[in-house]
Amino acid sequence: MLRVYSTIDSSEGYEIRDFLSRNGIEFQSISLKEETELFAYGITPDEELPVVELNDNTRLYAPQLVQLAETLGLLMPLNEEEYDVAIYGAGPAGLSAAVYAASEGLKTVLLEKIAVGGQAGTSSLIENYMGFPDGIKGAELADRARQQAVKFGAHIILFREGVKGNFCDNRFCTYLADGTRIVSKANICATGIDYQRLEVNNEHNFLNKGLYYGAGTSEAVMCMDEHVFVVGGGNSAGQAALNFSRYAKKVTVLVRGKNLAESLSQYLIDRVKEKQNIEILFESQVTGLDGDYKLRRITVESRGITQQFNTGKIFICIGGKPNTHWADEAGVLTKGDYLLTGPDLLTNNLPPQCWKKERAPYYLETSLPGCFAAGDVRFGSVKRVAAAVGEGAMAVTFVHKFLSEH
């Protein structure tokens, strides 16, 4: 089993643990509190932390994530000059699209900037997805989908992010951050949403040093006997609170709304209420962060009362906004930064002026013919794993229709 040696509040150590966890790779985390502990594990003070010890006992010192991914065999080369469909984002929608596209014989490439699974991949347990009555870890579900897609011939490329694109000669040309060009006959955008920031002073000082975005599945065992805070009222926040409650002395959930029923599934509400070490503060928000080299305390405003709490662990699960800054330049219409598709593009049953086809846009098609959207990035989508998986599969059906036109 892999071992990760790092100091308790190392942001680099957290990034490695989070990356391994989201990619379904088992590892043992060893926290080093004092310099004397280095020698016990054969690490000298001049060797840079964090250290990743591989299964063959070789070690990587302060590796970049891309180096770690390459060492673990997670990186695949681009080996096609042109693809039938390029899928951007490896969350549930993107993975589903890759499985169905590749299984139906389309030359398929799936590009993801960090790890498969998206935000769903950070969930400690998904219990309301059909076929898993005992629930399944988000990372495990994502890894199973990844294996399926690869089995059918999809190329899954990590650490690649699109920065701009254009459409010419009936082909989509997308340029990645590293200069690589992807050419495809059709596109599916399944990039989901990025975590929304707290917008609190000093937030950047404590990022991954006590303040974490996501459900923090890799950190639960490191919260033993601590007072942990979770911000958010959705299912991801509820599952995170339940997961942390197994280790932490106390878990406080900060909810902006007046109750949980607006955003949390009933089965999670019942579970949370049963836990003696979980408390919920409604109409609450974080207004301040304080510490030194790590987070030490937070300020919370709850129903007009301001309080300070000593804590070194706060996890933010408040959703966010889609990363669609590229859409305007590409000629793709949005609403509130979400991609408009199908019927939402019509006004009085007429498509927008930029629409170049005689037919109406397909249900998941954007204002750019042949460019489809699926999952949370799409305007009006249902924010559930099952819905995203369904949209990913449905998008491939419309890709086939589009390709048949040419």
VENGITA-V406621 format. One record per residue. PSI is psi in radians with two decimals (NA if undefined). NEAR is the number of other C-alpha atoms within 12 Angstrom. D_FIRST is the distance of its C-alpha to the first C-alpha in Angstrom with 2 decimals. Layout:
BEGIN
PSI:NEAR:D_FIRST + PSI:NEAR:D_FIRST
END
This chain:
BEGIN
2.48:15:0.00 + 2.61:26:3.80 + 2.41:28:6.48 + 2.03:42:9.96 + 2.17:39:12.94 + 2.86:36:16.24 + 2.77:26:19.48 + -0.74:30:20.08 + 0.59:33:22.42 + 2.12:32:21.20 + -0.62:28:22.05 + -0.67:28:19.89 + -0.73:35:16.85 + -0.77:39:17.81 + -0.68:32:18.26 + -0.80:41:14.76 + -0.75:41:13.32 + -0.74:37:16.02 + -0.81:38:15.42 + -0.75:38:11.77 + -0.78:36:12.97 + -0.40:39:16.05 + 0.18:41:14.49 + 0.47:32:12.48 + 2.12:30:8.99 + 2.45:22:6.54 + 2.81:24:5.58 + 2.24:25:6.96 + 2.22:30:10.41 + 1.99:30:12.42 + 2.26:28:16.11 + 2.00:26:18.41 + -0.56:14:21.96 + 2.74:13:23.85 + -0.53:19:24.05 + -0.44:13:23.94 + -0.40:18:20.35 + -0.81:24:19.46 + -0.57:14:20.66 + -0.46:14:18.66 + 0.25:22:15.45 + 0.44:17:17.34 + 2.27:24:18.24 + 2.70:16:21.95 + -0.43:19:24.01 + -0.06:13:25.01 + 2.26:20:21.52 + 2.31:21:21.15 + 2.77:33:18.74 + 2.78:37:16.43 + 2.30:39:13.93 + 2.07:40:10.72 + 2.10:30:8.68 + 3.04:22:7.30 + -0.45:18:5.62 + 0.22:13:9.26 + 0.02:15:9.63 + 2.73:13:12.08 + 2.52:25:12.69 + 2.26:30:14.44 + 2.11:27:17.07 + 0.94:27:18.38 + 2.54:26:17.51 + 2.68:22:19.60 + -0.66:31:18.06 + -0.62:25:19.76 + -0.74:19:18.32 + -0.76:33:14.72 + -0.71:26:15.71 + -0.74:18:17.37 + -0.63:21:14.55 + 0.03:24:12.31 + 0.45:16:15.45 + -0.17:30:16.57 + 2.31:24:20.02 + 2.54:24:22.83 + 2.70:20:26.28 + 2.07:24:29.50 + 0.40:19:31.33 + 2.43:20:34.38 + -0.52:17:37.56 + 2.44:22:38.32 + 2.69:32:36.64 + -0.71:37:38.42 + 2.35:46:36.49 + 2.25:49:34.24 + 2.27:56:32.24 + 2.02:51:31.29 + 2.16:47:28.60 + 0.69:53:25.58 + -2.93:52:26.12 + -0.70:49:27.29 + -0.81:50:30.62 + -0.74:54:29.37 + -0.73:57:26.73 + -0.79:48:29.46 + -0.70:52:31.90 + -0.72:56:29.58 + -0.86:41:29.05 + -0.68:38:32.80 + -0.84:40:34.01 + -0.68:35:31.91 + -0.38:21:32.62 + 0.23:22:36.31 + 0.12:20:36.36 + 2.42:31:36.39 + 2.00:35:34.80 + 2.34:45:32.31 + 2.36:45:30.29 + 2.12:49:28.22 + 2.35:45:27.68 + 2.40:35:25.54 + -0.34:30:25.47 + -1.29:34:21.96 + 2.68:43:19.82 + 2.68:49:20.74 + -0.45:41:21.99 + -2.67:41:24.42 + -0.54:46:25.22 + -0.54:50:24.52 + -0.27:41:20.86 + -0.07:46:20.68 + 2.33:43:22.17 + -0.49:36:20.37 + 2.26:34:22.41 + 1.98:36:25.11 + -0.23:29:27.50 + 0.37:25:30.62 + 2.22:23:29.42 + 2.38:17:31.25 + -0.10:12:29.52 + 1.35:16:26.83 + -0.45:11:28.80 + 0.08:12:25.85 + 2.92:19:24.60 + 2.47:26:21.53 + 2.49:34:19.20 + -0.72:38:20.54 + -0.63:39:17.37 + -0.75:30:16.98 + -0.76:38:20.68 + -0.73:39:20.49 + -0.63:34:17.71 + -0.75:24:19.82 + -0.69:33:22.82 + -0.80:41:21.22 + -0.69:25:20.42 + -0.83:24:24.02 + -0.76:36:25.55 + -0.67:28:23.88 + -0.63:18:24.92 + -0.05:24:28.47 + 0.11:26:28.45 + 2.52:41:27.96 + 2.06:38:26.74 + 2.07:44:24.36 + 2.00:40:24.55 + 2.85:35:22.54 + 0.64:32:23.89 + 2.23:32:27.44 + 2.26:31:30.10 + 2.46:35:33.71 + -0.47:25:36.39 + 2.86:25:39.60 + 2.89:31:41.09 + 2.97:29:44.39 + 2.10:25:46.02 + 2.56:16:48.24 + 0.72:11:49.53 + 0.54:21:48.02 + 2.57:27:44.51 + 2.25:31:42.03 + 2.01:30:40.90 + 2.31:37:38.07 + 2.22:23:37.21 + 2.92:24:33.73 + -0.49:18:33.02 + 0.12:15:32.16 + -0.18:15:35.47 + 2.51:23:34.29 + 2.29:27:36.74 + 2.18:40:35.89 + 2.26:32:38.86 + 2.75:36:39.04 + -0.45:37:41.81 + 2.74:47:40.49 + 2.59:51:38.07 + 2.08:52:36.23 + 2.03:53:35.35 + 0.78:47:32.63 + -0.05:45:31.45 + -2.59:44:31.68 + 2.64:33:32.40 + 2.64:26:31.12 + 2.35:24:30.72 + 2.40:20:34.06 + 2.73:25:34.38 + -0.48:28:35.94 + 0.80:15:38.54 + 2.51:21:38.71 + 2.50:17:39.63 + 0.14:22:36.86 + -0.76:27:34.26 + -0.44:22:32.80 + -0.45:21:32.49 + 0.12:32:29.93 + 2.16:32:27.95 + 0.28:32:24.24 + 0.76:34:25.49 + -0.47:41:26.30 + 2.11:44:27.68 + 2.50:41:25.36 + 2.16:40:26.36 + 3.14:43:24.84 + -0.13:47:23.42 + 0.76:46:20.55 + -0.53:40:17.96 + -0.23:38:15.24 + -0.15:47:17.67 + -0.79:40:18.83 + -0.25:24:16.90 + 0.15:32:18.28 + 0.39:32:21.78 + 2.18:20:22.28 + 0.33:20:26.05 + 2.86:28:26.98 + 1.92:33:29.69 + 2.48:47:28.13 + 2.42:50:30.33 + 2.24:50:29.92 + 2.11:46:32.57 + 2.74:44:33.61 + 0.19:38:35.20 + -3.08:35:33.53 + -0.66:41:31.02 + -0.67:43:28.03 + -0.70:46:29.35 + -0.77:49:29.97 + -0.66:46:26.49 + -0.77:49:25.08 + -0.75:51:27.48 + -0.71:40:26.52 + -0.80:38:22.79 + -0.54:42:23.53 + -0.31:35:26.07 + -0.35:27:23.44 + -0.70:24:22.43 + 2.67:31:25.30 + -0.69:25:28.59 + 2.50:28:30.50 + 2.14:39:30.09 + 2.18:40:33.10 + 2.14:45:33.52 + 2.05:40:36.06 + 2.25:35:37.96 + -0.59:27:40.66 + -3.08:24:42.59 + -0.25:17:44.73 + 3.04:22:42.64 + -0.35:29:39.43 + -0.40:19:41.20 + -0.50:16:41.77 + -0.19:25:38.13 + 2.33:26:35.91 + 2.57:24:35.75 + -0.65:19:37.57 + -0.54:20:34.73 + -0.64:29:32.74 + -0.80:27:35.90 + -0.72:17:36.27 + -0.79:23:32.69 + -0.74:32:32.97 + -0.46:20:36.35 + -0.39:14:35.08 + 2.12:24:32.58 + -0.46:18:34.38 + 0.27:27:32.21 + 2.20:33:32.66 + 2.65:26:35.85 + 2.22:33:37.23 + 2.00:30:39.62 + 2.85:26:41.69 + 0.84:24:43.61 + 2.61:29:41.23 + 2.66:36:39.81 + 2.23:38:38.17 + -0.15:26:40.86 + 2.62:26:39.42 + 2.47:35:36.36 + 2.62:29:36.54 + -2.86:24:34.47 + -1.80:15:33.89 + -0.12:20:30.71 + 2.92:29:29.10 + 2.35:33:30.57 + -0.60:27:32.55 + 2.76:27:34.92 + 2.71:36:36.16 + 2.28:27:39.65 + 2.31:33:40.23 + 2.09:22:43.50 + 1.94:23:43.98 + 0.81:17:47.32 + -0.08:13:49.19 + 2.26:16:47.68 + 2.25:17:45.55 + 2.71:20:43.00 + 2.45:19:40.40 + 2.36:26:37.09 + 2.09:23:34.77 + 2.62:32:31.23 + 0.19:35:28.30 + 2.03:43:26.63 + 2.30:48:28.42 + 2.22:47:27.06 + 2.06:41:29.45 + 1.10:38:29.66 + 0.47:34:33.19 + -2.62:30:32.96 + -2.69:24:34.51 + 2.63:23:36.46 + 2.56:30:35.90 + 1.47:29:35.39 + 0.62:34:38.48 + -0.38:24:40.18 + -0.26:26:40.55 + -0.75:30:42.63 + -0.81:20:46.05 + -0.59:16:45.94 + -0.11:28:44.89 + 0.45:26:47.70 + 2.18:35:45.57 + 2.52:36:47.18 + 2.89:30:45.37 + 2.02:21:46.28 + 0.58:18:44.65 + -0.10:25:42.12 + 2.58:35:41.11 + 2.23:44:41.93 + 2.43:39:45.07 + 2.72:40:45.09 + -2.19:35:47.58 + -0.48:22:50.21 + -0.20:29:49.29 + -0.26:32:50.64 + 2.48:23:54.07 + 2.06:12:57.05 + 0.71:9:59.97 + 0.25:13:58.19 + 2.43:18:58.25 + 2.90:28:55.26 + 2.82:28:55.02 + -0.48:17:57.17 + -0.17:19:54.20 + 2.23:26:53.49 + 0.07:16:54.55 + 2.68:19:54.54 + -0.55:14:57.42 + 2.89:17:55.16 + 2.73:27:53.53 + 2.45:34:49.84 + 2.89:34:47.46 + -0.74:34:45.82 + 0.27:44:42.57 + 2.41:43:44.23 + -3.02:45:44.74 + -0.12:35:47.98 + 1.92:44:46.83 + 2.33:43:47.29 + -0.14:44:44.18 + 2.01:48:41.87 + 2.79:49:40.35 + 2.50:54:38.41 + 2.52:55:36.11 + -2.74:48:34.33 + -0.39:43:34.63 + -0.26:46:36.14 + 2.39:44:39.20 + 2.28:33:42.19 + 0.13:27:42.73 + 2.72:31:39.34 + 2.17:19:38.01 + 1.23:30:34.90 + 2.61:30:32.89 + -0.80:39:29.96 + -0.70:28:32.17 + -0.72:25:34.95 + -0.75:40:32.80 + -0.76:37:31.48 + -0.73:30:35.12 + -0.63:41:36.38 + -0.79:44:33.87 + -0.71:35:35.12 + -0.64:31:38.70 + -0.64:45:38.48 + -0.64:46:37.77 + -0.75:30:40.97 + -0.50:34:42.95 + -0.77:42:41.38 + -0.77:29:42.82 + -0.74:22:46.18 + -0.78:30:46.15 + -0.56:23:45.29 + -0.36:13:48.10 + -0.28:16:50.55 + NA:15:49.94
END
